[in-house]
Every structure is written in C-alpha cells, then in structure tokens.
Amino acid sequence: MSVDPAAQPVEPRPAATVLLVRDEPTGGDLQVFLQRRVTGMAFAGGMTVFPGGGVSSGDTPDPARWRGPEPSQFGTRFAQPADLAAALVTAAVRETFEECGVLLAAPAGSEPGPMSGAAGWRDELVSRRATLPELLAEHDLELRADLLVPWARWITPPRNPKRYDTAFLVARVPDGQVADDATTEAVEARWWTPAEALAGYDGGDLKLMPPTLRTLQELDRHDTAAEVLAAAASRDIEPITPEVRREGRVVTITLPGDPDWIYEEATR
C-alpha cells in the first residue's frame, strides 16, 4: 500500500501492552506470555505479540476501586496526562483479562487469585456487554495498578496508515491464575522463554514486529520475573518512534539513538 508523503500523519491511538511474566514452574527460567495473531487480522495479522490493544471509551476507572500508584505517577513515567495514564492502565488490565484470562484485580484486602465466575465476567467484557469498571463495581473488586510497572512507550512511525501510541507495562501472573489461549484473536498462545522466542524469530518460525523483538531482547537479559520487575521500576522511559527507510522491496527499521539495532523485512 503506497502512502502519500505529503499527507498529514494519522493521530496515534492510545494503546496498552502487557508483558506478562512468570518463573517457569519446574525449571525456574523466566517466561513471557505470547500470542500468534490470526493471519487475517487488520493489524499485526500473523505476528506473535504480547497481550494488549487500544484504549476504549469504557476504560475510565473509578478512583475508589484503584489500588496502587496514582495515575499521575504512571503519567510521569509515560510522559502522559494523568487521565490518559489511568485509561492506559485500565486498558492493560482489561486486555490481559480478555485475551488470556488473567485478571489483575481482587477484593479489597486480598491478593489476586482464582475467582469463581471470572469466565462469565470475561465473556461480558469480550462481548462488550459491560466495561471493566462496571464489572469491578458489580463484583466489589479493586483494579490492582500496583501489579503493573511501566516498561516502555512505542509510537508507530508517522507514515503508517494505522498508528498507535502504546504503553508497555510488565506484570507477574498472579498465583493460582492461568494464562490461556481462549481468544478468537490468536491461533496460538503460550509461555516462552525470551531466548526460545528469539530463536523462533531467527529461524523464521515466528514473525515479530520491531517493538516485540526489541522487548524480547531486553527481557532476555534477565533470569527471573523479580529481576524484570526490578529493572522496570528503574528504567528511564523515552518515547520510541522507529525510523523507516524503504529501498525497493526492502524496509529497514532503525531506532533513534541506537544505530546498531536494525530490523529488515521484504514487502510485496
């Protein structure tokens, strides 16, 4: 698809992505949950991605049901207004629940864990019969913002016809909860070590977008979920807008400030 270079860039849509991590139950190696999206999807079809998606109109949290750092603290990390930061965190919790069944919420004074009825709540969200704040209020739950730690912010290049301004956050899967593949948006969803996913990409078995590739390379520097969370808390987050160069059928993508990092793909 050709893009008119003189056209005004599309305004990026706010979005949130969650790096859901755990220590492998038997070996202890760091793992991250990844989904291979359905090939025919309009965005990132066939790509292997972290759970996530765009902010929706219903992602406005109830401050009385928010537990953890104030939205302004997330806003400071992401260089975003507090109200948008609150919506990004809410979207992160909602998308994680919709796409892999992990709910980062709990009754007041309790830790997240298995909850009877959660499968039905998930169906209500997916079918848009309820918003996440409505479900939290109905079942007397708190959104656990304290379980999410900012990791990065990626902005789609200006020439793309579909653009996102995406907050990447990291969370450890709560004890007793199981991330699953019960989503119509993916044909495969499971836990990988970062090294396994990177080997799959190098071997051509996995297709990764630049933000996913870069993030997996960063995660591969850590051995445990605790190390990832500790690293996330101390990261300096600068918005990353990849730089794109096209030569014939080859698209080359680089990152500002890191000339040694190169991503190439052939287009039709």
Buried (B, 14 or more C-beta within 10 A) or exposed (E): EEEEEEEEEBEBBBBBBBBBBBBEEEEEBBBBBBBBBBEEEEBBEEBBBBBBBBBBEBBBBBEEBBBBBBBBBBBBBBEBEBEBBBBBBBBBBBBBBBBBBBBBBBEEEEEBEEBEEBEEBBEBBBEEEBBBBBBBBEEEBBBBBEBBBBBBBBBBBBBBEEBBBBBBBBBBBBEEBEBBBBBEBBEEBBBBBBEBBBEBBEEEEBBBBBBBBBBBBBBBEBEBBEBBBEBBEEBEBEBBBBEBEEEEEEBEBBBEEEEEBEBEEEEE
